[in-house]
Amino acid sequence: MLKKPQEPDNIAWQTRTRAPTAYDLALIEALETVMSDGTHDLPGIVRGLNALGCRTETGASWTETNFAAELKRLSA
C-alpha cells in the first residue's frame, strides 16, 4: 500500500490487550517518580517504590525478584 502524502502516519507504538487498571497506573506513576531522579538500577528502583509506599497488586513490598517477575508478567 502506498502512503499518500496528505495522510498522517499511523504508527502503533504500543499494543495492549486491555485498558490499564488502577494498579497499573499507580505503578507507572511510582516508576516515573523513582526514575525521574536518575535511579535506573534494579535495587534502587525497588527501594524507591517501597519508600513511596507503592506495593504489589497483592499488597506486598517490592523485592528485586517480584519486581522482575511483575515486569515480565505485564509485558506478556
N, CA, C and O atoms as a Tripos MOL2 file, in Angstrom:
@<TRIPOS>MOLECULE
protein
  304   303    76     0     0
PROTEIN
NO_CHARGES

@<TRIPOS>ATOM
      1 N           0.8440   -1.1790    0.0000 N.3       1 MET1
      2 CA          0.0000    0.0000    0.0000 C.3       1 MET1
      3 C           0.8910    1.2440    0.0000 C.2       1 MET1
      4 O           1.8400    1.3310    0.7790 O.2       1 MET1
      5 N           0.5960    2.1680   -0.8400 N.am      2 LEU2
      6 CA          1.3490    3.4060   -0.9180 C.3       2 LEU2
      7 C           0.8010    4.4260    0.0630 C.2       2 LEU2
      8 O          -0.4110    4.5680    0.2220 O.2       2 LEU2
      9 N           1.6970    5.1250    0.7070 N.am      3 LYS3
     10 CA          1.2840    6.1840    1.6120 C.3       3 LYS3
     11 C           1.0110    7.4380    0.8090 C.2       3 LYS3
     12 O           1.7950    7.8330   -0.0540 O.2       3 LYS3
     13 N          -0.1170    8.0510    1.1150 N.am      4 LYS4
     14 CA         -0.4730    9.3050    0.4680 C.3       4 LYS4
     15 C           0.0930   10.4570    1.2960 C.2       4 LYS4
     16 O          -0.0700   10.4640    2.5160 O.2       4 LYS4
     17 N           0.7460   11.4190    0.6750 N.am      5 PRO5
     18 CA          1.4070   12.4910    1.4150 C.3       5 PRO5
     19 C           0.4850   13.2720    2.3520 C.2       5 PRO5
     20 O           0.9480   13.7540    3.3860 O.2       5 PRO5
     21 N          -0.7750   13.4110    2.0360 N.am      6 GLN6
     22 CA         -1.6900   14.1930    2.8660 C.3       6 GLN6
     23 C          -2.2250   13.4170    4.0790 C.2       6 GLN6
     24 O          -2.8870   13.9990    4.9380 O.2       6 GLN6
     25 N          -1.9430   12.1170    4.1530 N.am      7 GLU7
     26 CA         -2.4220   11.3150    5.2730 C.3       7 GLU7
     27 C          -1.3580   11.2430    6.3650 C.2       7 GLU7
     28 O          -0.1790   11.0350    6.0800 O.2       7 GLU7
     29 N          -1.7830   11.4160    7.6190 N.am      8 PRO8
     30 CA         -0.7980   11.3430    8.7120 C.3       8 PRO8
     31 C          -0.3290    9.9090    8.9220 C.2       8 PRO8
     32 O          -1.0200    8.9490    8.5800 O.2       8 PRO8
     33 N           0.8710    9.7960    9.4960 N.am      9 ASP9
     34 CA          1.3790    8.4680    9.8480 C.3       9 ASP9
     35 C           0.5300    7.8980   10.9750 C.2       9 ASP9
     36 O           0.1110    8.6260   11.8750 O.2       9 ASP9
     37 N           0.2840    6.6290   10.9230 N.am     10 ASN10
     38 CA         -0.4510    5.9390   11.9760 C.3      10 ASN10
     39 C           0.4410    4.8100   12.4830 C.2      10 ASN10
     40 O           0.2890    3.6490   12.1020 O.2      10 ASN10
     41 N           1.3700    5.1840   13.3480 N.am     11 ILE11
     42 CA          2.3430    4.2250   13.8450 C.3      11 ILE11
     43 C           1.8870    3.7360   15.2130 C.2      11 ILE11
     44 O           1.6320    4.5340   16.1150 O.2      11 ILE11
     45 N           1.7880    2.4470   15.3560 N.am     12 ALA12
     46 CA          1.4100    1.8630   16.6430 C.3      12 ALA12
     47 C           2.6640    1.6710   17.4770 C.2      12 ALA12
     48 O           3.4910    0.8110   17.1720 O.2      12 ALA12
     49 N           2.8100    2.4650   18.5260 N.am     13 TRP13
     50 CA          3.9790    2.3640   19.3890 C.3      13 TRP13
     51 C           3.7750    1.3340   20.4810 C.2      13 TRP13
     52 O           4.7340    0.8320   21.0690 O.2      13 TRP13
     53 N           2.5480    1.0320   20.7390 N.am     14 GLN14
     54 CA          2.2400    0.1940   21.8670 C.3      14 GLN14
     55 C           0.9600   -0.5720   21.5540 C.2      14 GLN14
     56 O           0.0360   -0.0300   20.9480 O.2      14 GLN14
     57 N           0.9160   -1.7900   21.9550 N.am     15 THR15
     58 CA         -0.3250   -2.5410   21.8150 C.3      15 THR15
     59 C          -0.7150   -3.0520   23.1850 C.2      15 THR15
     60 O           0.1390   -3.4460   23.9790 O.2      15 THR15
     61 N          -1.9810   -3.0440   23.4530 N.am     16 ARG16
     62 CA         -2.4940   -3.5020   24.7410 C.3      16 ARG16
     63 C          -3.6260   -4.4720   24.5000 C.2      16 ARG16
     64 O          -4.3920   -4.3410   23.5450 O.2      16 ARG16
     65 N          -3.7180   -5.4390   25.3750 N.am     17 THR17
     66 CA         -4.8280   -6.3780   25.3000 C.3      17 THR17
     67 C          -5.9820   -5.9360   26.1840 C.2      17 THR17
     68 O          -7.0760   -6.4980   26.1280 O.2      17 THR17
     69 N          -5.7210   -4.9040   27.0150 N.am     18 ARG18
     70 CA         -6.7550   -4.3950   27.9200 C.3      18 ARG18
     71 C          -6.4040   -2.9720   28.3340 C.2      18 ARG18
     72 O          -5.2760   -2.5170   28.1440 O.2      18 ARG18
     73 N          -7.3650   -2.2900   28.8900 N.am     19 ALA19
     74 CA         -7.1090   -0.9450   29.4090 C.3      19 ALA19
     75 C          -6.3070   -1.0580   30.7010 C.2      19 ALA19
     76 O          -6.4630   -2.0350   31.4330 O.2      19 ALA19
     77 N          -5.4530   -0.0780   30.9990 N.am     20 PRO20
     78 CA         -4.6900   -0.1250   32.2480 C.3      20 PRO20
     79 C          -5.6150   -0.0740   33.4600 C.2      20 PRO20
     80 O          -6.6110    0.6500   33.4660 O.2      20 PRO20
     81 N          -5.2750   -0.8440   34.4750 N.am     21 THR21
     82 CA         -6.0480   -0.8400   35.7140 C.3      21 THR21
     83 C          -5.5340    0.2660   36.6310 C.2      21 THR21
     84 O          -4.5240    0.9040   36.3340 O.2      21 THR21
     85 N          -6.2250    0.4900   37.7370 N.am     22 ALA22
     86 CA         -5.7650    1.4680   38.7240 C.3      22 ALA22
     87 C          -4.3870    1.0550   39.2550 C.2      22 ALA22
     88 O          -3.5310    1.9100   39.4850 O.2      22 ALA22
     89 N          -4.1740   -0.2350   39.4480 N.am     23 TYR23
     90 CA         -2.8720   -0.7520   39.8860 C.3      23 TYR23
     91 C          -1.8010   -0.4110   38.8480 C.2      23 TYR23
     92 O          -0.7350    0.0900   39.2060 O.2      23 TYR23
     93 N          -2.0720   -0.6750   37.5700 N.am     24 ASP24
     94 CA         -1.1120   -0.3810   36.5070 C.3      24 ASP24
     95 C          -0.7310    1.1010   36.5210 C.2      24 ASP24
     96 O           0.4480    1.4500   36.4500 O.2      24 ASP24
     97 N          -1.7290    1.9520   36.6130 N.am     25 LEU25
     98 CA         -1.4860    3.3910   36.5810 C.3      25 LEU25
     99 C          -0.7020    3.8610   37.8000 C.2      25 LEU25
    100 O           0.1640    4.7270   37.6820 O.2      25 LEU25
    101 N          -0.9980    3.2950   38.9760 N.am     26 ALA26
    102 CA         -0.2520    3.6600   40.1870 C.3      26 ALA26
    103 C           1.2030    3.2210   40.0720 C.2      26 ALA26
    104 O           2.1050    3.9580   40.4720 O.2      26 ALA26
    105 N           1.4410    2.0290   39.5300 N.am     27 LEU27
    106 CA          2.8090    1.5410   39.3500 C.3      27 LEU27
    107 C           3.5590    2.4190   38.3500 C.2      27 LEU27
    108 O           4.7210    2.7590   38.5730 O.2      27 LEU27
    109 N           2.9160    2.7770   37.2760 N.am     28 ILE28
    110 CA          3.5380    3.6600   36.2750 C.3      28 ILE28
    111 C           3.9270    4.9850   36.9110 C.2      28 ILE28
    112 O           5.0450    5.4640   36.7240 O.2      28 ILE28
    113 N           3.0110    5.5750   37.6580 N.am     29 GLU29
    114 CA          3.2870    6.8660   38.2970 C.3      29 GLU29
    115 C           4.4520    6.7530   39.2850 C.2      29 GLU29
    116 O           5.3230    7.6210   39.3260 O.2      29 GLU29
    117 N           4.4610    5.6870   40.0720 N.am     30 ALA30
    118 CA          5.5420    5.4890   41.0320 C.3      30 ALA30
    119 C           6.8800    5.2850   40.3170 C.2      30 ALA30
    120 O           7.8990    5.8330   40.7370 O.2      30 ALA30
    121 N           6.8780    4.5000   39.2400 N.am     31 LEU31
    122 CA          8.1160    4.2920   38.4830 C.3      31 LEU31
    123 C           8.6230    5.5930   37.8810 C.2      31 LEU31
    124 O           9.8270    5.8490   37.8870 O.2      31 LEU31
    125 N           7.7210    6.4180   37.3630 N.am     32 GLU32
    126 CA          8.1300    7.7090   36.8080 C.3      32 GLU32
    127 C           8.7620    8.5860   37.8900 C.2      32 GLU32
    128 O           9.7570    9.2680   37.6460 O.2      32 GLU32
    129 N           8.1770    8.5590   39.0820 N.am     33 THR33
    130 CA          8.7090    9.3470   40.1950 C.3      33 THR33
    131 C          10.0990    8.8610   40.5770 C.2      33 THR33
    132 O          11.0280    9.6600   40.7020 O.2      33 THR33
    133 N          10.2430    7.5560   40.7630 N.am     34 VAL34
    134 CA         11.5330    6.9850   41.1630 C.3      34 VAL34
    135 C          12.5980    7.2400   40.0990 C.2      34 VAL34
    136 O          13.7230    7.6230   40.4200 O.2      34 VAL34
    137 N          12.2490    7.0300   38.8510 N.am     35 MET35
    138 CA         13.2460    7.1430   37.7860 C.3      35 MET35
    139 C          13.5460    8.5840   37.3960 C.2      35 MET35
    140 O          14.5760    8.8540   36.7780 O.2      35 MET35
    141 N          12.6640    9.5080   37.7450 N.am     36 SER36
    142 CA         12.8890   10.9060   37.3650 C.3      36 SER36
    143 C          14.0760   11.5220   38.0980 C.2      36 SER36
    144 O          14.6230   12.5320   37.6560 O.2      36 SER36
    145 N          14.4760   10.9180   39.2180 N.am     37 ASP37
    146 CA         15.6480   11.4440   39.9190 C.3      37 ASP37
    147 C          16.9460   10.7750   39.4820 C.2      37 ASP37
    148 O          17.9920   10.9870   40.0950 O.2      37 ASP37
    149 N          16.8820    9.9640   38.4200 N.am     38 GLY38
    150 CA         18.0740    9.3350   37.8740 C.3      38 GLY38
    151 C          18.3100    7.9130   38.3500 C.2      38 GLY38
    152 O          19.3270    7.3090   38.0080 O.2      38 GLY38
    153 N          17.3890    7.3710   39.1310 N.am     39 THR39
    154 CA         17.5270    5.9990   39.6000 C.3      39 THR39
    155 C          17.0870    5.0500   38.4920 C.2      39 THR39
    156 O          15.9350    5.0850   38.0570 O.2      39 THR39
    157 N          18.0070    4.2060   38.0390 N.am     40 HIS40
    158 CA         17.6800    3.2740   36.9580 C.3      40 HIS40
    159 C          18.1590    1.8520   37.2280 C.2      40 HIS40
    160 O          17.9530    0.9650   36.4000 O.2      40 HIS40
    161 N          18.7960    1.6230   38.3780 N.am     41 ASP41
    162 CA         19.2580    0.2770   38.6940 C.3      41 ASP41
    163 C          18.1660   -0.4530   39.4820 C.2      41 ASP41
    164 O          17.3770    0.1660   40.1960 O.2      41 ASP41
    165 N          18.1390   -1.7650   39.3400 N.am     42 LEU42
    166 CA         17.0800   -2.5640   39.9550 C.3      42 LEU42
    167 C          16.9940   -2.3740   41.4710 C.2      42 LEU42
    168 O          15.8970   -2.1380   41.9780 O.2      42 LEU42
    169 N          18.0880   -2.4640   42.2120 N.am     43 PRO43
    170 CA         17.9730   -2.2610   43.6550 C.3      43 PRO43
    171 C          17.4340   -0.8710   44.0200 C.2      43 PRO43
    172 O          16.6400   -0.7320   44.9500 O.2      43 PRO43
    173 N          17.8650    0.1340   43.2930 N.am     44 GLY44
    174 CA         17.3970    1.5000   43.5550 C.3      44 GLY44
    175 C          15.9240    1.6830   43.2480 C.2      44 GLY44
    176 O          15.2130    2.3630   43.9880 O.2      44 GLY44
    177 N          15.4600    1.0840   42.1630 N.am     45 ILE45
    178 CA         14.0460    1.1810   41.8000 C.3      45 ILE45
    179 C          13.1990    0.4970   42.8700 C.2      45 ILE45
    180 O          12.1830    1.0430   43.3000 O.2      45 ILE45
    181 N          13.6090   -0.6790   43.2970 N.am     46 VAL46
    182 CA         12.8580   -1.4110   44.3250 C.3      46 VAL46
    183 C          12.8160   -0.6000   45.6240 C.2      46 VAL46
    184 O          11.7570   -0.4770   46.2380 O.2      46 VAL46
    185 N          13.9570   -0.0460   46.0450 N.am     47 ARG47
    186 CA         13.9860    0.7960   47.2470 C.3      47 ARG47
    187 C          13.0560    1.9910   47.0890 C.2      47 ARG47
    188 O          12.3100    2.3390   48.0050 O.2      47 ARG47
    189 N          13.1100    2.6120   45.9170 N.am     48 GLY48
    190 CA         12.2750    3.7870   45.6710 C.3      48 GLY48
    191 C          10.7850    3.4810   45.7060 C.2      48 GLY48
    192 O          10.0060    4.2380   46.2860 O.2      48 GLY48
    193 N          10.3890    2.3810   45.0920 N.am     49 LEU49
    194 CA          8.9740    2.0000   45.1100 C.3      49 LEU49
    195 C           8.4940    1.7650   46.5390 C.2      49 LEU49
    196 O           7.4190    2.2210   46.9290 O.2      49 LEU49
    197 N           9.3010    1.0520   47.3070 N.am     50 ASN50
    198 CA          8.9280    0.7810   48.6950 C.3      50 ASN50
    199 C           8.8830    2.0600   49.5240 C.2      50 ASN50
    200 O           8.0020    2.2200   50.3680 O.2      50 ASN50
    201 N           9.8230    2.9690   49.2900 N.am     51 ALA51
    202 CA          9.8510    4.2350   50.0230 C.3      51 ALA51
    203 C           8.6140    5.0770   49.7350 C.2      51 ALA51
    204 O           8.1380    5.8070   50.6040 O.2      51 ALA51
    205 N           8.0970    4.9750   48.5210 N.am     52 LEU52
    206 CA          6.8800    5.7060   48.1420 C.3      52 LEU52
    207 C           5.6180    5.0480   48.6770 C.2      52 LEU52
    208 O           4.5380    5.6360   48.6260 O.2      52 LEU52
    209 N           5.7510    3.8310   49.1890 N.am     53 GLY53
    210 CA          4.5670    3.1060   49.6610 C.3      53 GLY53
    211 C           3.8420    2.3870   48.5500 C.2      53 GLY53
    212 O           2.7190    1.9190   48.7390 O.2      53 GLY53
    213 N           4.4750    2.2930   47.3870 N.am     54 CYS54
    214 CA          3.8960    1.5550   46.2660 C.3      54 CYS54
    215 C           4.0620    0.0720   46.5570 C.2      54 CYS54
    216 O           5.1570   -0.3770   46.8930 O.2      54 CYS54
    217 N           2.9940   -0.6810   46.4320 N.am     55 ARG55
    218 CA          3.0260   -2.1020   46.7430 C.3      55 ARG55
    219 C           2.6200   -2.9180   45.5210 C.2      55 ARG55
    220 O           2.0990   -2.3900   44.5380 O.2      55 ARG55
    221 N           2.8750   -4.2230   45.6160 N.am     56 THR56
    222 CA          2.4640   -5.1340   44.5460 C.3      56 THR56
    223 C           0.9380   -5.1890   44.5060 C.2      56 THR56
    224 O           0.2600   -4.6390   45.3740 O.2      56 THR56
    225 N           0.4270   -5.8440   43.5130 N.am     57 GLU57
    226 CA         -1.0260   -5.9590   43.3720 C.3      57 GLU57
    227 C          -1.6540   -6.6790   44.5720 C.2      57 GLU57
    228 O          -2.8230   -6.4590   44.8890 O.2      57 GLU57
    229 N          -0.8790   -7.5330   45.2320 N.am     58 THR58
    230 CA         -1.3820   -8.2500   46.4100 C.3      58 THR58
    231 C          -1.0730   -7.5240   47.7110 C.2      58 THR58
    232 O          -1.4230   -8.0060   48.7880 O.2      58 THR58
    233 N          -0.4210   -6.3710   47.6230 N.am     59 GLY59
    234 CA         -0.1280   -5.5760   48.8100 C.3      59 GLY59
    235 C           1.2190   -5.8290   49.4430 C.2      59 GLY59
    236 O           1.5100   -5.2790   50.5050 O.2      59 GLY59
    237 N           2.0520   -6.6500   48.8210 N.am     60 ALA60
    238 CA          3.3800   -6.9630   49.3580 C.3      60 ALA60
    239 C           4.3770   -5.8620   49.0090 C.2      60 ALA60
    240 O           4.1760   -5.1010   48.0620 O.2      60 ALA60
    241 N           5.4440   -5.7900   49.7820 N.am     61 SER61
    242 CA          6.5600   -4.9050   49.4440 C.3      61 SER61
    243 C           7.2720   -5.4670   48.2210 C.2      61 SER61
    244 O           7.2150   -6.6630   47.9380 O.2      61 SER61
    245 N           7.9460   -4.5690   47.5060 N.am     62 TRP62
    246 CA          8.6940   -4.9900   46.3230 C.3      62 TRP62
    247 C          10.0230   -5.6030   46.7300 C.2      62 TRP62
    248 O          10.6600   -5.1650   47.6880 O.2      62 TRP62
    249 N          10.4260   -6.6160   45.9920 N.am     63 THR63
    250 CA         11.7680   -7.1930   46.0540 C.3      63 THR63
    251 C          12.2980   -7.1870   44.6230 C.2      63 THR63
    252 O          11.5330   -6.9940   43.6780 O.2      63 THR63
    253 N          13.5670   -7.3940   44.4640 N.am     64 GLU64
    254 CA         14.1120   -7.4690   43.1020 C.3      64 GLU64
    255 C          13.4630   -8.6180   42.3340 C.2      64 GLU64
    256 O          13.1880   -8.4950   41.1400 O.2      64 GLU64
    257 N          13.2240   -9.7140   43.0100 N.am     65 THR65
    258 CA         12.6540  -10.8910   42.3570 C.3      65 THR65
    259 C          11.2100  -10.6560   41.9170 C.2      65 THR65
    260 O          10.8620  -10.9270   40.7680 O.2      65 THR65
    261 N          10.3640  -10.1510   42.8280 N.am     66 ASN66
    262 CA          8.9650   -9.9810   42.4260 C.3      66 ASN66
    263 C           8.7860   -8.8110   41.4600 C.2      66 ASN66
    264 O           7.8490   -8.8160   40.6620 O.2      66 ASN66
    265 N           9.6670   -7.8080   41.5160 N.am     67 PHE67
    266 CA          9.5840   -6.7080   40.5510 C.3      67 PHE67
    267 C           9.9210   -7.2040   39.1460 C.2      67 PHE67
    268 O           9.2150   -6.8870   38.1890 O.2      67 PHE67
    269 N          10.9900   -7.9750   39.0240 N.am     68 ALA68
    270 CA         11.3620   -8.5290   37.7080 C.3      68 ALA68
    271 C          10.2600   -9.4430   37.1750 C.2      68 ALA68
    272 O           9.9480   -9.4160   35.9850 O.2      68 ALA68
    273 N           9.6760  -10.2440   38.0500 N.am     69 ALA69
    274 CA          8.5870  -11.1320   37.6240 C.3      69 ALA69
    275 C           7.3660  -10.3230   37.1820 C.2      69 ALA69
    276 O           6.6890  -10.6890   36.2220 O.2      69 ALA69
    277 N           7.0880   -9.2260   37.8840 N.am     70 GLU70
    278 CA          5.9320   -8.3960   37.5320 C.3      70 GLU70
    279 C           6.1340   -7.7120   36.1860 C.2      70 GLU70
    280 O           5.2000   -7.6320   35.3880 O.2      70 GLU70
    281 N           7.3290   -7.2240   35.9280 N.am     71 LEU71
    282 CA          7.5990   -6.6070   34.6250 C.3      71 LEU71
    283 C           7.4380   -7.6310   33.5130 C.2      71 LEU71
    284 O           6.8980   -7.3220   32.4510 O.2      71 LEU71
    285 N           7.8990   -8.8320   33.7510 N.am     72 LYS72
    286 CA          7.7400   -9.8850   32.7550 C.3      72 LYS72
    287 C           6.2570  -10.1970   32.5160 C.2      72 LYS72
    288 O           5.8190  -10.3530   31.3760 O.2      72 LYS72
    289 N           5.4960  -10.2850   33.6100 N.am     73 ARG73
    290 CA          4.0610  -10.5640   33.5020 C.3      73 ARG73
    291 C           3.3400   -9.4490   32.7370 C.2      73 ARG73
    292 O           2.5220   -9.7160   31.8570 O.2      73 ARG73
    293 N           3.6510   -8.2120   33.0810 N.am     74 LEU74
    294 CA          2.9740   -7.0810   32.4450 C.3      74 LEU74
    295 C           3.3630   -6.9110   30.9810 C.2      74 LEU74
    296 O           2.6030   -6.3360   30.2020 O.2      74 LEU74
    297 N           4.5180   -7.3950   30.6060 N.am     75 SER75
    298 CA          4.9570   -7.2350   29.2070 C.3      75 SER75
    299 C           4.5060   -8.3660   28.3190 C.2      75 SER75
    300 O           4.7120   -8.3190   27.1060 O.2      75 SER75
    301 N           3.8970   -9.3780   28.8940 N.am     76 ALA76
    302 CA          3.4620  -10.5400   28.1040 C.3      76 ALA76
    303 C           2.2130  -10.2340   27.2930 C.2      76 ALA76
    304 O           1.7160  -11.1010   26.5740 O.2      76 ALA76
@<TRIPOS>BOND
     1     1     2 1
     2     2     3 1
     3     3     4 2
     4     3     5 am
     5     5     6 1
     6     6     7 1
     7     7     8 2
     8     7     9 am
     9     9    10 1
    10    10    11 1
    11    11    12 2
    12    11    13 am
    13    13    14 1
    14    14    15 1
    15    15    16 2
    16    15    17 am
    17    17    18 1
    18    18    19 1
    19    19    20 2
    20    19    21 am
    21    21    22 1
    22    22    23 1
    23    23    24 2
    24    23    25 am
    25    25    26 1
    26    26    27 1
    27    27    28 2
    28    27    29 am
    29    29    30 1
    30    30    31 1
    31    31    32 2
    32    31    33 am
    33    33    34 1
    34    34    35 1
    35    35    36 2
    36    35    37 am
    37    37    38 1
    38    38    39 1
    39    39    40 2
    40    39    41 am
    41    41    42 1
    42    42    43 1
    43    43    44 2
    44    43    45 am
    45    45    46 1
    46    46    47 1
    47    47    48 2
    48    47    49 am
    49    49    50 1
    50    50    51 1
    51    51    52 2
    52    51    53 am
    53    53    54 1
    54    54    55 1
    55    55    56 2
    56    55    57 am
    57    57    58 1
    58    58    59 1
    59    59    60 2
    60    59    61 am
    61    61    62 1
    62    62    63 1
    63    63    64 2
    64    63    65 am
    65    65    66 1
    66    66    67 1
    67    67    68 2
    68    67    69 am
    69    69    70 1
    70    70    71 1
    71    71    72 2
    72    71    73 am
    73    73    74 1
    74    74    75 1
    75    75    76 2
    76    75    77 am
    77    77    78 1
    78    78    79 1
    79    79    80 2
    80    79    81 am
    81    81    82 1
    82    82    83 1
    83    83    84 2
    84    83    85 am
    85    85    86 1
    86    86    87 1
    87    87    88 2
    88    87    89 am
    89    89    90 1
    90    90    91 1
    91    91    92 2
    92    91    93 am
    93    93    94 1
    94    94    95 1
    95    95    96 2
    96    95    97 am
    97    97    98 1
    98    98    99 1
    99    99   100 2
   100    99   101 am
   101   101   102 1
   102   102   103 1
   103   103   104 2
   104   103   105 am
   105   105   106 1
   106   106   107 1
   107   107   108 2
   108   107   109 am
   109   109   110 1
   110   110   111 1
   111   111   112 2
   112   111   113 am
   113   113   114 1
   114   114   115 1
   115   115   116 2
   116   115   117 am
   117   117   118 1
   118   118   119 1
   119   119   120 2
   120   119   121 am
   121   121   122 1
   122   122   123 1
   123   123   124 2
   124   123   125 am
   125   125   126 1
   126   126   127 1
   127   127   128 2
   128   127   129 am
   129   129   130 1
   130   130   131 1
   131   131   132 2
   132   131   133 am
   133   133   134 1
   134   134   135 1
   135   135   136 2
   136   135   137 am
   137   137   138 1
   138   138   139 1
   139   139   140 2
   140   139   141 am
   141   141   142 1
   142   142   143 1
   143   143   144 2
   144   143   145 am
   145   145   146 1
   146   146   147 1
   147   147   148 2
   148   147   149 am
   149   149   150 1
   150   150   151 1
   151   151   152 2
   152   151   153 am
   153   153   154 1
   154   154   155 1
   155   155   156 2
   156   155   157 am
   157   157   158 1
   158   158   159 1
   159   159   160 2
   160   159   161 am
   161   161   162 1
   162   162   163 1
   163   163   164 2
   164   163   165 am
   165   165   166 1
   166   166   167 1
   167   167   168 2
   168   167   169 am
   169   169   170 1
   170   170   171 1
   171   171   172 2
   172   171   173 am
   173   173   174 1
   174   174   175 1
   175   175   176 2
   176   175   177 am
   177   177   178 1
   178   178   179 1
   179   179   180 2
   180   179   181 am
   181   181   182 1
   182   182   183 1
   183   183   184 2
   184   183   185 am
   185   185   186 1
   186   186   187 1
   187   187   188 2
   188   187   189 am
   189   189   190 1
   190   190   191 1
   191   191   192 2
   192   191   193 am
   193   193   194 1
   194   194   195 1
   195   195   196 2
   196   195   197 am
   197   197   198 1
   198   198   199 1
   199   199   200 2
   200   199   201 am
   201   201   202 1
   202   202   203 1
   203   203   204 2
   204   203   205 am
   205   205   206 1
   206   206   207 1
   207   207   208 2
   208   207   209 am
   209   209   210 1
   210   210   211 1
   211   211   212 2
   212   211   213 am
   213   213   214 1
   214   214   215 1
   215   215   216 2
   216   215   217 am
   217   217   218 1
   218   218   219 1
   219   219   220 2
   220   219   221 am
   221   221   222 1
   222   222   223 1
   223   223   224 2
   224   223   225 am
   225   225   226 1
   226   226   227 1
   227   227   228 2
   228   227   229 am
   229   229   230 1
   230   230   231 1
   231   231   232 2
   232   231   233 am
   233   233   234 1
   234   234   235 1
   235   235   236 2
   236   235   237 am
   237   237   238 1
   238   238   239 1
   239   239   240 2
   240   239   241 am
   241   241   242 1
   242   242   243 1
   243   243   244 2
   244   243   245 am
   245   245   246 1
   246   246   247 1
   247   247   248 2
   248   247   249 am
   249   249   250 1
   250   250   251 1
   251   251   252 2
   252   251   253 am
   253   253   254 1
   254   254   255 1
   255   255   256 2
   256   255   257 am
   257   257   258 1
   258   258   259 1
   259   259   260 2
   260   259   261 am
   261   261   262 1
   262   262   263 1
   263   263   264 2
   264   263   265 am
   265   265   266 1
   266   266   267 1
   267   267   268 2
   268   267   269 am
   269   269   270 1
   270   270   271 1
   271   271   272 2
   272   271   273 am
   273   273   274 1
   274   274   275 1
   275   275   276 2
   276   275   277 am
   277   277   278 1
   278   278   279 1
   279   279   280 2
   280   279   281 am
   281   281   282 1
   282   282   283 1
   283   283   284 2
   284   283   285 am
   285   285   286 1
   286   286   287 1
   287   287   288 2
   288   287   289 am
   289   289   290 1
   290   290   291 1
   291   291   292 2
   292   291   293 am
   293   293   294 1
   294   294   295 1
   295   295   296 2
   296   295   297 am
   297   297   298 1
   298   298   299 1
   299   299   300 2
   300   299   301 am
   301   301   302 1
   302   302   303 1
   303   303   304 2
@<TRIPOS>SUBSTRUCTURE
     1 MET1         2 RESIDUE 1 A MET
     2 LEU2         6 RESIDUE 1 A LEU
     3 LYS3        10 RESIDUE 1 A LYS
     4 LYS4        14 RESIDUE 1 A LYS
     5 PRO5        18 RESIDUE 1 A PRO
     6 GLN6        22 RESIDUE 1 A GLN
     7 GLU7        26 RESIDUE 1 A GLU
     8 PRO8        30 RESIDUE 1 A PRO
     9 ASP9        34 RESIDUE 1 A ASP
    10 ASN10       38 RESIDUE 1 A ASN
    11 ILE11       42 RESIDUE 1 A ILE
    12 ALA12       46 RESIDUE 1 A ALA
    13 TRP13       50 RESIDUE 1 A TRP
    14 GLN14       54 RESIDUE 1 A GLN
    15 THR15       58 RESIDUE 1 A THR
    16 ARG16       62 RESIDUE 1 A ARG
    17 THR17       66 RESIDUE 1 A THR
    18 ARG18       70 RESIDUE 1 A ARG
    19 ALA19       74 RESIDUE 1 A ALA
    20 PRO20       78 RESIDUE 1 A PRO
    21 THR21       82 RESIDUE 1 A THR
    22 ALA22       86 RESIDUE 1 A ALA
    23 TYR23       90 RESIDUE 1 A TYR
    24 ASP24       94 RESIDUE 1 A ASP
    25 LEU25       98 RESIDUE 1 A LEU
    26 ALA26      102 RESIDUE 1 A ALA
    27 LEU27      106 RESIDUE 1 A LEU
    28 ILE28      110 RESIDUE 1 A ILE
    29 GLU29      114 RESIDUE 1 A GLU
    30 ALA30      118 RESIDUE 1 A ALA
    31 LEU31      122 RESIDUE 1 A LEU
    32 GLU32      126 RESIDUE 1 A GLU
    33 THR33      130 RESIDUE 1 A THR
    34 VAL34      134 RESIDUE 1 A VAL
    35 MET35      138 RESIDUE 1 A MET
    36 SER36      142 RESIDUE 1 A SER
    37 ASP37      146 RESIDUE 1 A ASP
    38 GLY38      150 RESIDUE 1 A GLY
    39 THR39      154 RESIDUE 1 A THR
    40 HIS40      158 RESIDUE 1 A HIS
    41 ASP41      162 RESIDUE 1 A ASP
    42 LEU42      166 RESIDUE 1 A LEU
    43 PRO43      170 RESIDUE 1 A PRO
    44 GLY44      174 RESIDUE 1 A GLY
    45 ILE45      178 RESIDUE 1 A ILE
    46 VAL46      182 RESIDUE 1 A VAL
    47 ARG47      186 RESIDUE 1 A ARG
    48 GLY48      190 RESIDUE 1 A GLY
    49 LEU49      194 RESIDUE 1 A LEU
    50 ASN50      198 RESIDUE 1 A ASN
    51 ALA51      202 RESIDUE 1 A ALA
    52 LEU52      206 RESIDUE 1 A LEU
    53 GLY53      210 RESIDUE 1 A GLY
    54 CYS54      214 RESIDUE 1 A CYS
    55 ARG55      218 RESIDUE 1 A ARG
    56 THR56      222 RESIDUE 1 A THR
    57 GLU57      226 RESIDUE 1 A GLU
    58 THR58      230 RESIDUE 1 A THR
    59 GLY59      234 RESIDUE 1 A GLY
    60 ALA60      238 RESIDUE 1 A ALA
    61 SER61      242 RESIDUE 1 A SER
    62 TRP62      246 RESIDUE 1 A TRP
    63 THR63      250 RESIDUE 1 A THR
    64 GLU64      254 RESIDUE 1 A GLU
    65 THR65      258 RESIDUE 1 A THR
    66 ASN66      262 RESIDUE 1 A ASN
    67 PHE67      266 RESIDUE 1 A PHE
    68 ALA68      270 RESIDUE 1 A ALA
    69 ALA69      274 RESIDUE 1 A ALA
    70 GLU70      278 RESIDUE 1 A GLU
    71 LEU71      282 RESIDUE 1 A LEU
    72 LYS72      286 RESIDUE 1 A LYS
    73 ARG73      290 RESIDUE 1 A ARG
    74 LEU74      294 RESIDUE 1 A LEU
    75 SER75      298 RESIDUE 1 A SER
    76 ALA76      302 RESIDUE 1 A ALA
